[in-house]
Amino acid sequence: MSEGQGSTGNVLAAICSFFIPGLGQLVQGRLLIAIVMFVLAAVLWIVLLGWLIHLWSILDAALYKPGR
């Protein structure tokens, strides 16, 4: 099974993060970074900069390479 950038799992995770920042990381089993992404996006949306974290969340999920 292909893992890493471009894999089906990462594409699914990126789609999840598109809808809710951090959800893609949660799908990948990365709880701490998922919480960080979600909280940062929520806090920064108050000052209209949450889209930065939202984009970071999507890209992080899409480009994640699990360590072996």
Secondary structure as GFF3:
##gff-version 3
##sequence-region A 1 68
A	DSSP	alpha_helix	8	19	.	.	.	ID=ss1
A	DSSP	alpha_helix	23	27	.	.	.	ID=ss2
A	DSSP	alpha_helix	31	45	.	.	.	ID=ss3
A	DSSP	alpha_helix	50	63	.	.	.	ID=ss4
###
